[in-house]
Amino acid sequence: MYDYMRKQRHKFIYEPFTPCSKKEAQDAIKSAELFVEEISKFIKKKNPQVKFNF
């Protein structure tokens, strides 16, 4: 999934006239939020004193 999004980002940056659908953007944001949440859980498990304000 992340490889696909990386390719889409590349198109968006270097081919600005290639459209990105609203649903595709919303799905990418949701995926990124889930990724950050999982990373936060992992870091808190390794070091409970670390706090993030996302």
ABEGO torsion letter per residue (X at the ends): XAAAAAAAAAAAAABAABBBBAAAAAAAAAAAAAAAAAAAAAAAAABAABBBBX
